[in-house]
Amino acid sequence: MDNYGIVLENVNLKELSTINIGGKAKYLVRPFSYVDLGKLLDFLDDNNMQYYVLGNASNVILDDGYFDGVIIKLDEFNDIEIEGTKVTAGAGVMLPKLVNVCLQKELVSLAFFSMIPGTVGGSVVGNAGAYGHEIMEYVKEVKVIDKNHKIKTISKEDISFGYRYTSLKDNYIVLSVTFICEKGNPLEVLSEIQTRNEKRKNTQPLDKPSVGSIFRNPEDIPAGRLIEELGLKGTSVGGAMVSEKHANFIVNENNATFDDIIKLIDKIKKECKEKRNIDLVLEPTIVRWK
Ligand SMILES: Cc1cc2nc3c(=O)[nH]c(=O)nc-3n(C[C@H](O)[C@H](O)[C@H](O)COP(=O)(O)OP(=O)(O)OC[C@H]3O[C@@H](n4cnc5c(N)ncnc54)[C@H](O)[C@@H]3O)c2cc1C
């Protein structure tokens, strides 16, 4: 596999995930180019090896057992090209970096996403959002590699998407994304966003390992308020705890395991169903190795 990029063996996934949970993976590969990635996928198919694509692992809860396969990380796909209001970013670019580069060119649209600790690939696949805006609003087209390892460009019109969802997920590997951004006054936008981000820092446990919001907001009540009303703030299972600061965050307080998190999620869901007849829906993806 050395021919296809940087290869690491026996990688501790816990260290890569924002909630600090995960087991070891046999390999992690960071391809240098689309061609490398295509060849790697051919090789994995030919050798009947499984793989999983990770961005910044900020929206996944990873099994802490052994993964006898290959984690693919697209960190090397990190170019940003700007032509007028058209911005094309590699799947591995982190959103805060993209926002900074855009603001330097007075392109302000993506600034809403400056606090999301995800990559362009992971964020577009999951239609990440903040402050009433979703990233798909600004997408023009997405370059992907499909199940037959063919590279193609899909325009926004051919992607179905909704709240934290796109039809790209599990069907394609995103290679790069082209956005159309509006021009504006970066200083004004920065000051507005900084005020909102400050508020977030004061109300969310951003200093502790987590995957951000754990449940979607049900129709009639924000998930955090519901969980708080049920008296679940501070509830813990093993090292996993419902944050005291914001009830829709589960934090890894003390070496939590995958099972601790899953049991705590189940406990919250059960209470919400029994006491308020509400079915909470999880936001992050739970990844179990086969
Ligand atoms: C402190 C904190 C705050 C957060 N705030 C927000 C917020 O305000 N709004 C919000 O929406 N989210 C938020 N999140 C959640 C998370 O950061 C976002 O969902 C982010 O967009 C996930 O990107 P990622 O690169 O980490 O994806 P990952 O977690 O690595 O992956 C998520 C999914 O996408 C898939 N994937 C990743 N890259 C690719 C690719 N290139 N091609 C195909 N599939 C891919 C993975 O297989 C996985 O299924 C927050 C998380 C934390 C920890």
The ligand as an ORCA input file, in Angstrom:
! r2SCAN-3c Opt
* xyz 0 1
  C     -17.261     20.857     19.589
  C     -18.068     20.443     18.390
  C     -18.946     21.353     17.811
  C     -19.694     20.977     16.692
  N     -20.555     21.883     16.138
  C     -21.279     21.543     15.056
  C     -22.198     22.474     14.452
  O     -22.330     23.611     14.864
  N     -22.888     22.053     13.364
  C     -22.750     20.811     12.832
  O     -23.408     20.509     11.839
  N     -21.911     19.925     13.384
  C     -21.170     20.249     14.467
  N     -20.313     19.330     15.036
  C     -20.211     17.967     14.473
  C     -19.110     17.820     13.393
  O     -18.020     18.681     13.645
  C     -19.648     18.096     11.997
  O     -20.705     17.227     11.706
  C     -18.566     17.983     10.921
  O     -19.083     18.488      9.723
  C     -18.083     16.544     10.690
  O     -16.971     16.579      9.816
  P     -15.759     15.519      9.957
  O     -14.746     15.839      8.938
  O     -15.286     15.488     11.365
  O     -16.510     14.169      9.606
  P     -16.271     12.740     10.272
  O     -16.823     12.744     11.657
  O     -14.875     12.295     10.095
  O     -17.211     11.838      9.355
  C     -18.611     11.979      9.394
  C     -19.207     11.049      8.324
  O     -18.821     11.516      7.036
  C     -18.096     10.494      6.337
  N     -17.028     11.186      5.598
  C     -16.018     11.941      6.091
  N     -15.266     12.430      5.083
  C     -15.793     11.958      3.934
  C     -15.461     12.093      2.556
  N     -14.428     12.819      2.138
  N     -16.236     11.448      1.654
  C     -17.288     10.687      2.037
  N     -17.646     10.505      3.323
  C     -16.911     11.146      4.259
  C     -17.573      9.540      7.389
  O     -17.396      8.252      6.844
  C     -18.700      9.610      8.426
  O     -19.768      8.754      8.050
  C     -19.557     19.673     16.152
  C     -18.634     18.768     16.729
  C     -17.902     19.152     17.843
  C     -16.924     18.181     18.432
*
